Amino acid sequence: MIIKPGSRKEELVEGEAGQLIIKVKALPIDGKANAAVIEFLSTIFKISKSRIIIVSGENSKYKKIVVDIEEDIGSTLLRKKMLE
């Protein structure tokens, strides 16, 4: 997943190579962009922030994120959000 901090609006988009890109307004200072990503994903999936973990890439725009949700619900919500 690619994170783009300092964006004008928060959104989830698909990159040219099919990768997921999360754009957040927060700047990558003192973990604020990471917190914004977790907040954004918790809103999309309608789950608590404690169920989302950045497992690698805390200091990089490339991140591996684990989201603890049921697969069928998560993929449906993700597709719906990307079509908005």
Secondary structure, 3 states (H helix, E strand, C coil): CEEECCCCCCEEEECCCCCEEEECCCCCCCCHHHHHHHHHHHHHHCCCHHHEEEEECCCCCECEEEECCCHHHHHHHHHHHHHC
